[in-house]
Amino acid sequence: MRFFNTEGPVRADLHYLLPPLQRWHLDEVVALIERKKYFLLHAPRQTGKTSCLLALMAHLNREGQYRAVYANLEGAQAYRERIDPAMATIVTDIATWASDGVGDTQAPALAREVLADTPPGSALGVF
């Protein structure tokens, strides 16, 4: 039985939802991505930002032109100005999401290699 979810990502098999890719101008977002432009998804809490990003990731991966990974980087926030553990957390979290989310089995090993051989300030870019 489906229900309304008020926390965390919405799952279509469990929750009522509005189609996430119809909630924004998908063509405009894809055009920004094609032009290698950044974009900001800003909205109040619990309005579907994560659900929209997860749907965008699935859409991009399904199309096959891009390989998109969603990663929650909140864990690095605890380190504040301590760049070494923050960058290690970010690189490790992206690798984990890549492995679990899109099956990139090489990402965790690459993350470990980059973190071992690269100054923390450059680790994300090198990864």
C-alpha positions as CSV (number, residue, x, y, z in Angstrom):
1,M,0.0,0.0,0.0
2,R,1.4,3.4,-1.0
3,F,1.5,6.4,1.3
4,F,2.7,10.0,1.3
5,N,6.3,10.2,2.3
6,T,7.5,13.2,4.4
7,E,11.2,12.4,4.7
8,G,14.0,11.0,2.5
9,P,13.8,10.2,-1.2
10,V,10.4,9.2,-2.6
11,R,10.2,5.7,-4.1
12,A,7.5,5.2,-6.7
13,D,6.8,1.7,-5.6
14,L,6.1,2.9,-2.0
15,H,4.9,6.5,-2.1
16,Y,2.5,8.7,-3.9
17,L,4.4,11.3,-6.0
18,L,4.3,13.8,-8.8
19,P,6.5,12.6,-11.7
20,P,9.8,14.1,-10.7
21,L,11.1,14.9,-14.2
22,Q,7.9,16.7,-15.0
23,R,8.3,19.1,-12.1
24,W,11.1,21.1,-13.9
25,H,12.1,21.9,-17.4
26,L,14.0,18.8,-18.2
27,D,15.1,20.0,-21.7
28,E,16.6,23.2,-20.1
29,V,18.5,21.1,-17.5
30,V,19.8,18.7,-20.2
31,A,20.8,21.7,-22.3
32,L,22.8,23.1,-19.4
33,I,24.5,19.7,-18.9
34,E,25.3,19.5,-22.6
35,R,26.9,22.9,-22.5
36,K,28.9,21.8,-19.4
37,K,27.2,24.5,-17.3
38,Y,26.5,24.3,-13.6
39,F,22.9,24.6,-12.3
40,L,21.5,25.0,-8.8
41,L,18.4,23.2,-7.6
42,H,17.1,25.3,-4.7
43,A,13.9,24.7,-2.9
44,P,12.6,24.4,0.7
45,R,13.0,21.2,2.7
46,Q,11.1,18.1,1.7
47,T,9.9,19.4,-1.6
48,G,11.4,16.7,-3.8
49,K,14.9,18.0,-4.6
50,T,16.6,14.6,-4.0
51,S,13.9,12.7,-5.8
52,C,14.3,15.0,-8.8
53,L,18.1,14.5,-8.8
54,L,17.7,10.7,-8.5
55,A,15.3,10.7,-11.4
56,L,17.6,12.9,-13.5
57,M,20.5,10.6,-12.7
58,A,18.4,7.6,-13.9
59,H,17.3,9.5,-17.0
60,L,20.8,10.5,-18.0
61,N,22.2,7.0,-17.4
62,R,19.3,5.4,-19.3
63,E,19.9,7.7,-22.3
64,G,23.5,6.4,-22.4
65,Q,25.3,9.7,-23.3
66,Y,26.3,10.4,-19.7
67,R,27.2,8.5,-16.6
68,A,25.7,10.3,-13.7
69,V,26.2,9.6,-10.0
70,Y,24.2,11.0,-7.1
71,A,26.2,11.4,-3.9
72,N,25.1,12.8,-0.6
73,L,28.1,14.7,0.8
74,E,26.6,15.8,4.1
75,G,29.2,13.7,5.9
76,A,32.0,16.1,5.0
77,Q,30.1,19.0,6.6
78,A,31.1,17.8,10.1
79,Y,34.8,18.6,9.3
80,R,34.2,22.3,8.7
81,E,37.6,23.8,7.9
82,R,39.6,20.5,8.1
83,I,40.1,19.9,4.4
84,D,42.0,16.6,4.7
85,P,39.3,14.5,6.3
86,A,36.6,16.4,4.4
87,M,38.1,15.7,1.0
88,A,38.7,12.1,2.0
89,T,35.0,11.8,2.9
90,I,33.8,13.4,-0.3
91,V,35.9,11.2,-2.6
92,T,35.0,8.1,-0.6
93,D,31.3,8.9,-0.6
94,I,31.3,9.6,-4.4
95,A,33.1,6.3,-5.0
96,T,30.7,4.4,-2.8
97,W,27.6,5.9,-4.5
98,A,29.2,5.2,-7.9
99,S,29.8,1.6,-7.0
100,D,26.4,1.0,-5.4
101,G,24.3,3.2,-7.7
102,V,25.7,2.6,-11.2
103,G,27.8,-0.5,-10.7
104,D,31.2,1.2,-11.1
105,T,33.2,-1.4,-9.3
106,Q,36.5,0.4,-10.0
107,A,35.5,3.6,-8.2
108,P,36.4,2.5,-4.6
109,A,39.9,1.3,-5.6
110,L,40.5,4.5,-7.6
111,A,39.4,6.6,-4.6
112,R,41.8,4.8,-2.3
113,E,44.6,5.3,-4.8
114,V,43.9,9.0,-5.3
115,L,43.6,9.6,-1.6
116,A,46.9,7.8,-1.0
117,D,48.9,9.7,-3.8
118,T,47.3,13.1,-4.0
119,P,47.3,16.2,-1.8
120,P,43.9,16.6,-0.1
121,G,43.1,19.9,-1.8
122,S,43.5,18.2,-5.2
123,A,41.9,14.9,-4.5
124,L,38.4,15.6,-5.7
125,G,39.6,17.1,-9.0
126,V,42.0,14.2,-9.6
127,F,39.4,11.6,-8.7
